[in-house]
Amino acid sequence: MPTEKSGPVFYTYARLAYSASFSGPAPVAQDTVFPDAQNAEFRKETFEVVGTYYYRENIGKLATRNPDWRKQGKALVNLGYANKHVYRYNYIHKPVRLIQEDENPHDHNAVMVQVAGEKVGYISADEAVYVRDILNRRSVKYISAFVGGGDYKIINEDGTFERFEDDPYIRVSIGYK
């Protein structure tokens, strides 16, 4: 997938991954593998998106309901969800854009993050100049995002469950040469 540049905007149609269920630490996004990824010069870097709290409504627009969320505990155990997280929503396959905001009144180096046209936050000010350098001086192969957090429940082996909620978080990965 070629990266497109239109003024200060860079985007690719990439995988936005969010697992409906998992056990252990948070799942890792499954990035599209490009032939250049085998090249020793190919690099992938990941950045936390800040300010997601202010864009929770926009992040919610990206979600689709997880059909397993409403199932009873015993049914989920029978489906193999014992000791796993089951999230209320899934987030998958949405275009990711990084927009350099030269006219941002708070930071002229700001890099806004959009997913499926929805503003979801910013690359942190500490990393924005570095990310801009990657976008402007490197050959970007892909940009992907991972959305985590939200309502989830952990299914116990006996079919009971505990419910939890985390604030949403987003990580953006950039693959480049």
mmCIF file of the C-alpha atoms, coordinates in Angstrom:
data_MODEL
# 
_entry.id   MODEL 
# 
loop_
_atom_site.group_PDB 
_atom_site.id 
_atom_site.type_symbol 
_atom_site.label_atom_id 
_atom_site.label_alt_id 
_atom_site.label_comp_id 
_atom_site.label_asym_id 
_atom_site.label_entity_id 
_atom_site.label_seq_id 
_atom_site.pdbx_PDB_ins_code 
_atom_site.Cartn_x 
_atom_site.Cartn_y 
_atom_site.Cartn_z 
_atom_site.occupancy 
_atom_site.B_iso_or_equiv 
_atom_site.pdbx_formal_charge 
_atom_site.auth_seq_id 
_atom_site.auth_comp_id 
_atom_site.auth_asym_id 
_atom_site.auth_atom_id 
_atom_site.pdbx_PDB_model_num 
ATOM 1   C CA . MET A 1 1   ? 0.000   0.000   0.000  1.00 0.00 ? 1   MET A CA 1 
ATOM 2   C CA . PRO A 1 2   ? 1.663   3.205   -1.012 1.00 0.00 ? 2   PRO A CA 1 
ATOM 3   C CA . THR A 1 3   ? 1.674   6.064   1.430  1.00 0.00 ? 3   THR A CA 1 
ATOM 4   C CA . GLU A 1 4   ? -0.008  9.153   0.051  1.00 0.00 ? 4   GLU A CA 1 
ATOM 5   C CA . LYS A 1 5   ? 1.095   12.700  0.737  1.00 0.00 ? 5   LYS A CA 1 
ATOM 6   C CA . SER A 1 6   ? -1.198  15.657  0.276  1.00 0.00 ? 6   SER A CA 1 
ATOM 7   C CA . GLY A 1 7   ? 0.435   18.726  1.756  1.00 0.00 ? 7   GLY A CA 1 
ATOM 8   C CA . PRO A 1 8   ? 1.229   17.936  5.384  1.00 0.00 ? 8   PRO A CA 1 
ATOM 9   C CA . VAL A 1 9   ? -1.083  14.871  5.491  1.00 0.00 ? 9   VAL A CA 1 
ATOM 10  C CA . PHE A 1 10  ? 0.236   11.306  5.383  1.00 0.00 ? 10  PHE A CA 1 
ATOM 11  C CA . TYR A 1 11  ? -1.969  8.260   5.467  1.00 0.00 ? 11  TYR A CA 1 
ATOM 12  C CA . THR A 1 12  ? -2.213  4.656   4.473  1.00 0.00 ? 12  THR A CA 1 
ATOM 13  C CA . TYR A 1 13  ? -5.046  2.214   4.585  1.00 0.00 ? 13  TYR A CA 1 
ATOM 14  C CA . ALA A 1 14  ? -3.742  -0.011  7.326  1.00 0.00 ? 14  ALA A CA 1 
ATOM 15  C CA . ARG A 1 15  ? -4.934  -2.492  9.873  1.00 0.00 ? 15  ARG A CA 1 
ATOM 16  C CA . LEU A 1 16  ? -6.452  -1.040  13.029 1.00 0.00 ? 16  LEU A CA 1 
ATOM 17  C CA . ALA A 1 17  ? -6.428  -4.070  15.281 1.00 0.00 ? 17  ALA A CA 1 
ATOM 18  C CA . TYR A 1 18  ? -8.316  -4.704  18.485 1.00 0.00 ? 18  TYR A CA 1 
ATOM 19  C CA . SER A 1 19  ? -8.861  -8.172  19.840 1.00 0.00 ? 19  SER A CA 1 
ATOM 20  C CA . ALA A 1 20  ? -12.288 -9.278  20.977 1.00 0.00 ? 20  ALA A CA 1 
ATOM 21  C CA . SER A 1 21  ? -10.679 -11.564 23.513 1.00 0.00 ? 21  SER A CA 1 
ATOM 22  C CA . PHE A 1 22  ? -7.228  -12.365 24.784 1.00 0.00 ? 22  PHE A CA 1 
ATOM 23  C CA . SER A 1 23  ? -5.389  -13.657 27.781 1.00 0.00 ? 23  SER A CA 1 
ATOM 24  C CA . GLY A 1 24  ? -2.241  -12.202 29.267 1.00 0.00 ? 24  GLY A CA 1 
ATOM 25  C CA . PRO A 1 25  ? -0.861  -8.790  28.359 1.00 0.00 ? 25  PRO A CA 1 
ATOM 26  C CA . ALA A 1 26  ? -2.567  -6.474  25.891 1.00 0.00 ? 26  ALA A CA 1 
ATOM 27  C CA . PRO A 1 27  ? -2.591  -7.789  22.323 1.00 0.00 ? 27  PRO A CA 1 
ATOM 28  C CA . VAL A 1 28  ? -0.209  -6.357  19.737 1.00 0.00 ? 28  VAL A CA 1 
ATOM 29  C CA . ALA A 1 29  ? -1.417  -4.978  16.430 1.00 0.00 ? 29  ALA A CA 1 
ATOM 30  C CA . GLN A 1 30  ? -0.900  -7.238  13.443 1.00 0.00 ? 30  GLN A CA 1 
ATOM 31  C CA . ASP A 1 31  ? 0.723   -4.920  10.919 1.00 0.00 ? 31  ASP A CA 1 
ATOM 32  C CA . THR A 1 32  ? 0.617   -5.606  7.229  1.00 0.00 ? 32  THR A CA 1 
ATOM 33  C CA . VAL A 1 33  ? 3.918   -7.152  6.128  1.00 0.00 ? 33  VAL A CA 1 
ATOM 34  C CA . PHE A 1 34  ? 5.511   -5.569  3.087  1.00 0.00 ? 34  PHE A CA 1 
ATOM 35  C CA . PRO A 1 35  ? 8.393   -7.075  1.068  1.00 0.00 ? 35  PRO A CA 1 
ATOM 36  C CA . ASP A 1 36  ? 10.640  -4.243  2.279  1.00 0.00 ? 36  ASP A CA 1 
ATOM 37  C CA . ALA A 1 37  ? 10.041  -5.430  5.846  1.00 0.00 ? 37  ALA A CA 1 
ATOM 38  C CA . GLN A 1 38  ? 12.627  -8.150  5.212  1.00 0.00 ? 38  GLN A CA 1 
ATOM 39  C CA . ASN A 1 39  ? 15.199  -5.491  4.327  1.00 0.00 ? 39  ASN A CA 1 
ATOM 40  C CA . ALA A 1 40  ? 17.621  -4.692  7.164  1.00 0.00 ? 40  ALA A CA 1 
ATOM 41  C CA . GLU A 1 41  ? 17.075  -0.979  6.524  1.00 0.00 ? 41  GLU A CA 1 
ATOM 42  C CA . PHE A 1 42  ? 13.339  -1.231  7.227  1.00 0.00 ? 42  PHE A CA 1 
ATOM 43  C CA . ARG A 1 43  ? 12.292  0.171   10.628 1.00 0.00 ? 43  ARG A CA 1 
ATOM 44  C CA . LYS A 1 44  ? 9.074   0.203   12.623 1.00 0.00 ? 44  LYS A CA 1 
ATOM 45  C CA . GLU A 1 45  ? 8.484   2.653   15.456 1.00 0.00 ? 45  GLU A CA 1 
ATOM 46  C CA . THR A 1 46  ? 5.480   2.942   17.742 1.00 0.00 ? 46  THR A CA 1 
ATOM 47  C CA . PHE A 1 47  ? 4.184   6.091   19.440 1.00 0.00 ? 47  PHE A CA 1 
ATOM 48  C CA . GLU A 1 48  ? 1.531   6.622   22.105 1.00 0.00 ? 48  GLU A CA 1 
ATOM 49  C CA . VAL A 1 49  ? -1.304  8.953   21.138 1.00 0.00 ? 49  VAL A CA 1 
ATOM 50  C CA . VAL A 1 50  ? -2.022  11.603  23.781 1.00 0.00 ? 50  VAL A CA 1 
ATOM 51  C CA . GLY A 1 51  ? -5.244  13.465  24.476 1.00 0.00 ? 51  GLY A CA 1 
ATOM 52  C CA . THR A 1 52  ? -7.497  10.484  23.753 1.00 0.00 ? 52  THR A CA 1 
ATOM 53  C CA . TYR A 1 53  ? -9.613  11.373  26.799 1.00 0.00 ? 53  TYR A CA 1 
ATOM 54  C CA . TYR A 1 54  ? -10.869 14.468  24.955 1.00 0.00 ? 54  TYR A CA 1 
ATOM 55  C CA . TYR A 1 55  ? -11.823 12.432  21.888 1.00 0.00 ? 55  TYR A CA 1 
ATOM 56  C CA . ARG A 1 56  ? -13.623 9.504   23.534 1.00 0.00 ? 56  ARG A CA 1 
ATOM 57  C CA . GLU A 1 57  ? -16.798 10.224  21.551 1.00 0.00 ? 57  GLU A CA 1 
ATOM 58  C CA . ASN A 1 58  ? -14.846 10.083  18.277 1.00 0.00 ? 58  ASN A CA 1 
ATOM 59  C CA . ILE A 1 59  ? -13.097 6.883   19.332 1.00 0.00 ? 59  ILE A CA 1 
ATOM 60  C CA . GLY A 1 60  ? -16.509 5.414   20.145 1.00 0.00 ? 60  GLY A CA 1 
ATOM 61  C CA . LYS A 1 61  ? -17.614 6.090   16.553 1.00 0.00 ? 61  LYS A CA 1 
ATOM 62  C CA . LEU A 1 62  ? -14.910 3.684   15.348 1.00 0.00 ? 62  LEU A CA 1 
ATOM 63  C CA . ALA A 1 63  ? -16.247 0.765   17.359 1.00 0.00 ? 63  ALA A CA 1 
ATOM 64  C CA . THR A 1 64  ? -18.441 -2.110  16.306 1.00 0.00 ? 64  THR A CA 1 
ATOM 65  C CA . ARG A 1 65  ? -20.313 -4.187  18.853 1.00 0.00 ? 65  ARG A CA 1 
ATOM 66  C CA . ASN A 1 66  ? -18.701 -7.474  19.809 1.00 0.00 ? 66  ASN A CA 1 
ATOM 67  C CA . PRO A 1 67  ? -21.475 -10.084 19.420 1.00 0.00 ? 67  PRO A CA 1 
ATOM 68  C CA . ASP A 1 68  ? -19.925 -12.201 22.196 1.00 0.00 ? 68  ASP A CA 1 
ATOM 69  C CA . TRP A 1 69  ? -20.337 -9.410  24.773 1.00 0.00 ? 69  TRP A CA 1 
ATOM 70  C CA . ARG A 1 70  ? -24.016 -10.210 25.487 1.00 0.00 ? 70  ARG A CA 1 
ATOM 71  C CA . LYS A 1 71  ? -23.540 -13.969 25.802 1.00 0.00 ? 71  LYS A CA 1 
ATOM 72  C CA . GLN A 1 72  ? -23.833 -15.556 29.224 1.00 0.00 ? 72  GLN A CA 1 
ATOM 73  C CA . GLY A 1 73  ? -20.741 -16.716 31.128 1.00 0.00 ? 73  GLY A CA 1 
ATOM 74  C CA . LYS A 1 74  ? -21.292 -20.465 30.607 1.00 0.00 ? 74  LYS A CA 1 
ATOM 75  C CA . ALA A 1 75  ? -21.771 -19.965 26.855 1.00 0.00 ? 75  ALA A CA 1 
ATOM 76  C CA . LEU A 1 76  ? -18.538 -17.967 26.707 1.00 0.00 ? 76  LEU A CA 1 
ATOM 77  C CA . VAL A 1 77  ? -16.659 -20.703 28.598 1.00 0.00 ? 77  VAL A CA 1 
ATOM 78  C CA . ASN A 1 78  ? -17.982 -23.238 26.062 1.00 0.00 ? 78  ASN A CA 1 
ATOM 79  C CA . LEU A 1 79  ? -16.674 -20.984 23.265 1.00 0.00 ? 79  LEU A CA 1 
ATOM 80  C CA . GLY A 1 80  ? -13.176 -21.034 24.808 1.00 0.00 ? 80  GLY A CA 1 
ATOM 81  C CA . TYR A 1 81  ? -13.212 -17.692 26.618 1.00 0.00 ? 81  TYR A CA 1 
ATOM 82  C CA . ALA A 1 82  ? -12.367 -19.040 30.096 1.00 0.00 ? 82  ALA A CA 1 
ATOM 83  C CA . ASN A 1 83  ? -9.749  -16.805 31.777 1.00 0.00 ? 83  ASN A CA 1 
ATOM 84  C CA . LYS A 1 84  ? -9.833  -14.369 28.860 1.00 0.00 ? 84  LYS A CA 1 
ATOM 85  C CA . HIS A 1 85  ? -10.932 -10.799 28.345 1.00 0.00 ? 85  HIS A CA 1 
ATOM 86  C CA . VAL A 1 86  ? -14.053 -10.162 26.283 1.00 0.00 ? 86  VAL A CA 1 
ATOM 87  C CA . TYR A 1 87  ? -14.390 -6.559  25.109 1.00 0.00 ? 87  TYR A CA 1 
ATOM 88  C CA . ARG A 1 88  ? -17.689 -4.794  24.468 1.00 0.00 ? 88  ARG A CA 1 
ATOM 89  C CA . TYR A 1 89  ? -16.441 -3.325  21.176 1.00 0.00 ? 89  TYR A CA 1 
ATOM 90  C CA . ASN A 1 90  ? -14.077 -4.245  18.350 1.00 0.00 ? 90  ASN A CA 1 
ATOM 91  C CA . TYR A 1 91  ? -11.993 -1.806  16.311 1.00 0.00 ? 91  TYR A CA 1 
ATOM 92  C CA . ILE A 1 92  ? -10.641 -3.138  13.018 1.00 0.00 ? 92  ILE A CA 1 
ATOM 93  C CA . HIS A 1 93  ? -9.501  -2.115  9.520  1.00 0.00 ? 93  HIS A CA 1 
ATOM 94  C CA . LYS A 1 94  ? -9.784  1.663   9.453  1.00 0.00 ? 94  LYS A CA 1 
ATOM 95  C CA . PRO A 1 95  ? -7.596  4.178   7.570  1.00 0.00 ? 95  PRO A CA 1 
ATOM 96  C CA . VAL A 1 96  ? -5.052  6.012   9.732  1.00 0.00 ? 96  VAL A CA 1 
ATOM 97  C CA . ARG A 1 97  ? -3.852  9.559   8.988  1.00 0.00 ? 97  ARG A CA 1 
ATOM 98  C CA . LEU A 1 98  ? -1.102  11.672  10.526 1.00 0.00 ? 98  LEU A CA 1 
ATOM 99  C CA . ILE A 1 99  ? -1.665  15.368  9.882  1.00 0.00 ? 99  ILE A CA 1 
ATOM 100 C CA . GLN A 1 100 ? 1.063   17.914  10.502 1.00 0.00 ? 100 GLN A CA 1 
ATOM 101 C CA . GLU A 1 101 ? -0.597  21.018  11.966 1.00 0.00 ? 101 GLU A CA 1 
ATOM 102 C CA . ASP A 1 102 ? 1.794   23.874  11.257 1.00 0.00 ? 102 ASP A CA 1 
ATOM 103 C CA . GLU A 1 103 ? -0.868  26.402  12.290 1.00 0.00 ? 103 GLU A CA 1 
ATOM 104 C CA . ASN A 1 104 ? -1.773  24.734  15.611 1.00 0.00 ? 104 ASN A CA 1 
ATOM 105 C CA . PRO A 1 105 ? -1.922  27.602  18.176 1.00 0.00 ? 105 PRO A CA 1 
ATOM 106 C CA . HIS A 1 106 ? -0.534  25.399  20.987 1.00 0.00 ? 106 HIS A CA 1 
ATOM 107 C CA . ASP A 1 107 ? 2.325   23.688  19.123 1.00 0.00 ? 107 ASP A CA 1 
ATOM 108 C CA . HIS A 1 108 ? 3.459   24.491  15.581 1.00 0.00 ? 108 HIS A CA 1 
ATOM 109 C CA . ASN A 1 109 ? 5.045   21.000  15.440 1.00 0.00 ? 109 ASN A CA 1 
ATOM 110 C CA . ALA A 1 110 ? 1.765   19.213  16.316 1.00 0.00 ? 110 ALA A CA 1 
ATOM 111 C CA . VAL A 1 111 ? 0.899   15.947  14.564 1.00 0.00 ? 111 VAL A CA 1 
ATOM 112 C CA . MET A 1 112 ? -2.796  15.102  14.737 1.00 0.00 ? 112 MET A CA 1 
ATOM 113 C CA . VAL A 1 113 ? -3.924  11.466  14.534 1.00 0.00 ? 113 VAL A CA 1 
ATOM 114 C CA . GLN A 1 114 ? -7.100  10.605  12.647 1.00 0.00 ? 114 GLN A CA 1 
ATOM 115 C CA . VAL A 1 115 ? -8.629  7.170   12.306 1.00 0.00 ? 115 VAL A CA 1 
ATOM 116 C CA . ALA A 1 116 ? -11.395 6.755   9.692  1.00 0.00 ? 116 ALA A CA 1 
ATOM 117 C CA . GLY A 1 117 ? -11.628 10.548  9.493  1.00 0.00 ? 117 GLY A CA 1 
ATOM 118 C CA . GLU A 1 118 ? -12.149 10.953  13.258 1.00 0.00 ? 118 GLU A CA 1 
ATOM 119 C CA . LYS A 1 119 ? -9.697  13.007  15.288 1.00 0.00 ? 119 LYS A CA 1 
ATOM 120 C CA . VAL A 1 120 ? -8.532  10.721  18.122 1.00 0.00 ? 120 VAL A CA 1 
ATOM 121 C CA . GLY A 1 121 ? -5.577  12.643  19.592 1.00 0.00 ? 121 GLY A CA 1 
ATOM 122 C CA . TYR A 1 122 ? -2.020  13.769  18.920 1.00 0.00 ? 122 TYR A CA 1 
ATOM 123 C CA . ILE A 1 123 ? 1.491   12.421  18.842 1.00 0.00 ? 123 ILE A CA 1 
ATOM 124 C CA . SER A 1 124 ? 3.055   13.732  22.084 1.00 0.00 ? 124 SER A CA 1 
ATOM 125 C CA . ALA A 1 125 ? 4.868   17.068  21.839 1.00 0.00 ? 125 ALA A CA 1 
ATOM 126 C CA . ASP A 1 126 ? 8.069   15.314  22.926 1.00 0.00 ? 126 ASP A CA 1 
ATOM 127 C CA . GLU A 1 127 ? 7.934   13.042  19.861 1.00 0.00 ? 127 GLU A CA 1 
ATOM 128 C CA . ALA A 1 128 ? 6.193   15.269  17.301 1.00 0.00 ? 128 ALA A CA 1 
ATOM 129 C CA . VAL A 1 129 ? 9.376   16.726  15.768 1.00 0.00 ? 129 VAL A CA 1 
ATOM 130 C CA . TYR A 1 130 ? 10.835  13.226  15.411 1.00 0.00 ? 130 TYR A CA 1 
ATOM 131 C CA . VAL A 1 131 ? 7.636   11.894  13.814 1.00 0.00 ? 131 VAL A CA 1 
ATOM 132 C CA . ARG A 1 132 ? 7.584   14.854  11.424 1.00 0.00 ? 132 ARG A CA 1 
ATOM 133 C CA . ASP A 1 133 ? 11.149  14.017  10.441 1.00 0.00 ? 133 ASP A CA 1 
ATOM 134 C CA . ILE A 1 134 ? 10.121  10.437  9.636  1.00 0.00 ? 134 ILE A CA 1 
ATOM 135 C CA . LEU A 1 135 ? 7.135   11.629  7.586  1.00 0.00 ? 135 LEU A CA 1 
ATOM 136 C CA . ASN A 1 136 ? 9.075   14.283  5.685  1.00 0.00 ? 136 ASN A CA 1 
ATOM 137 C CA . ARG A 1 137 ? 12.479  12.666  5.168  1.00 0.00 ? 137 ARG A CA 1 
ATOM 138 C CA . ARG A 1 138 ? 11.886  8.913   5.069  1.00 0.00 ? 138 ARG A CA 1 
ATOM 139 C CA . SER A 1 139 ? 10.101  6.530   2.738  1.00 0.00 ? 139 SER A CA 1 
ATOM 140 C CA . VAL A 1 140 ? 7.002   5.654   4.782  1.00 0.00 ? 140 VAL A CA 1 
ATOM 141 C CA . LYS A 1 141 ? 5.692   2.175   3.953  1.00 0.00 ? 141 LYS A CA 1 
ATOM 142 C CA . TYR A 1 142 ? 2.701   2.093   6.281  1.00 0.00 ? 142 TYR A CA 1 
ATOM 143 C CA . ILE A 1 143 ? 0.996   3.729   9.225  1.00 0.00 ? 143 ILE A CA 1 
ATOM 144 C CA . SER A 1 144 ? -1.164  1.595   11.495 1.00 0.00 ? 144 SER A CA 1 
ATOM 145 C CA . ALA A 1 145 ? -2.952  2.081   14.793 1.00 0.00 ? 145 ALA A CA 1 
ATOM 146 C CA . PHE A 1 146 ? -3.938  -0.093  17.727 1.00 0.00 ? 146 PHE A CA 1 
ATOM 147 C CA . VAL A 1 147 ? -6.920  0.899   19.873 1.00 0.00 ? 147 VAL A CA 1 
ATOM 148 C CA . GLY A 1 148 ? -7.195  -0.600  23.356 1.00 0.00 ? 148 GLY A CA 1 
ATOM 149 C CA . GLY A 1 149 ? -9.207  -0.072  26.504 1.00 0.00 ? 149 GLY A CA 1 
ATOM 150 C CA . GLY A 1 150 ? -12.935 0.237   27.041 1.00 0.00 ? 150 GLY A CA 1 
ATOM 151 C CA . ASP A 1 151 ? -15.446 -2.008  28.790 1.00 0.00 ? 151 ASP A CA 1 
ATOM 152 C CA . TYR A 1 152 ? -14.412 -5.632  29.208 1.00 0.00 ? 152 TYR A CA 1 
ATOM 153 C CA . LYS A 1 153 ? -15.128 -8.642  31.336 1.00 0.00 ? 153 LYS A CA 1 
ATOM 154 C CA . ILE A 1 154 ? -12.934 -11.510 32.430 1.00 0.00 ? 154 ILE A CA 1 
ATOM 155 C CA . ILE A 1 155 ? -14.680 -14.861 32.194 1.00 0.00 ? 155 ILE A CA 1 
ATOM 156 C CA . ASN A 1 156 ? -13.914 -17.343 34.990 1.00 0.00 ? 156 ASN A CA 1 
ATOM 157 C CA . GLU A 1 157 ? -13.850 -21.085 34.355 1.00 0.00 ? 157 GLU A CA 1 
ATOM 158 C CA . ASP A 1 158 ? -17.122 -21.542 36.296 1.00 0.00 ? 158 ASP A CA 1 
ATOM 159 C CA . GLY A 1 159 ? -18.911 -19.068 33.999 1.00 0.00 ? 159 GLY A CA 1 
ATOM 160 C CA . THR A 1 160 ? -18.940 -16.160 36.428 1.00 0.00 ? 160 THR A CA 1 
ATOM 161 C CA . PHE A 1 161 ? -17.257 -12.957 35.315 1.00 0.00 ? 161 PHE A CA 1 
ATOM 162 C CA . GLU A 1 162 ? -15.952 -9.628  36.545 1.00 0.00 ? 162 GLU A CA 1 
ATOM 163 C CA . ARG A 1 163 ? -16.509 -6.395  34.624 1.00 0.00 ? 163 ARG A CA 1 
ATOM 164 C CA . PHE A 1 164 ? -13.924 -3.667  34.197 1.00 0.00 ? 164 PHE A CA 1 
ATOM 165 C CA . GLU A 1 165 ? -13.409 -0.457  32.245 1.00 0.00 ? 165 GLU A CA 1 
ATOM 166 C CA . ASP A 1 166 ? -10.197 1.164   31.042 1.00 0.00 ? 166 ASP A CA 1 
ATOM 167 C CA . ASP A 1 167 ? -9.777  4.519   29.361 1.00 0.00 ? 167 ASP A CA 1 
ATOM 168 C CA . PRO A 1 168 ? -9.157  4.132   25.646 1.00 0.00 ? 168 PRO A CA 1 
ATOM 169 C CA . TYR A 1 169 ? -5.589  4.305   24.412 1.00 0.00 ? 169 TYR A CA 1 
ATOM 170 C CA . ILE A 1 170 ? -4.089  4.328   20.954 1.00 0.00 ? 170 ILE A CA 1 
ATOM 171 C CA . ARG A 1 171 ? -0.642  3.447   19.645 1.00 0.00 ? 171 ARG A CA 1 
ATOM 172 C CA . VAL A 1 172 ? 0.460   4.457   16.154 1.00 0.00 ? 172 VAL A CA 1 
ATOM 173 C CA . SER A 1 173 ? 3.129   2.469   14.314 1.00 0.00 ? 173 SER A CA 1 
ATOM 174 C CA . ILE A 1 174 ? 5.067   3.815   11.373 1.00 0.00 ? 174 ILE A CA 1 
ATOM 175 C CA . GLY A 1 175 ? 7.026   1.517   9.088  1.00 0.00 ? 175 GLY A CA 1 
ATOM 176 C CA . TYR A 1 176 ? 9.689   3.243   7.009  1.00 0.00 ? 176 TYR A CA 1 
ATOM 177 C CA . LYS A 1 177 ? 13.058  3.005   5.308  1.00 0.00 ? 177 LYS A CA 1 
# 
